[in-house]
Amino acid sequence: SEINKTVKEIFRVLKPGGFFFTTLWGTKTSGYGTGLNLEENTYTDIIDGPCKDMGVAHFFHELDLPTCFQPLKLQRFTEVNRITEGKIYAQEYICIYKK
């Protein structure tokens, strides 16, 4: 619900043809699925990983990226996986959206 409010404000302030750049946590990020589940893929009190003690965090799946910031249009994204001790510590999507 907070993401929807944020997207509406981003869309409001962007000029036509303007770009929105963001980095999003992926569902393979360490700590995903821990803590208190507030809504789908959204947690607080995460007990592990880069989102520990961060407050509320939402985790995205690659298939969500084209539609999660509608009416903005996904232009491209890059997946970055940060590996620690042989496993993914942080999965990040670096995304560019256009109005």
Number of C-alpha atoms within 10 A of each C-alpha: 6 7 11 12 9 12 15 14 11 16 19 11 9 14 11 10 10 12 18 18 10 12 14 17 22 21 18 18 23 22 19 24 19 16 16 13 16 12 9 10 15 17 21 19 17 22 16 16 15 16 21 18 12 10 10 16 19 20 18 21 15 12 8 9 18 17 11 16 20 16 14 22 17 19 12 13 18 11 15 15 16 13 12 10 6 7 12 15 18 22 22 23 21 15 18 17 21 20 17
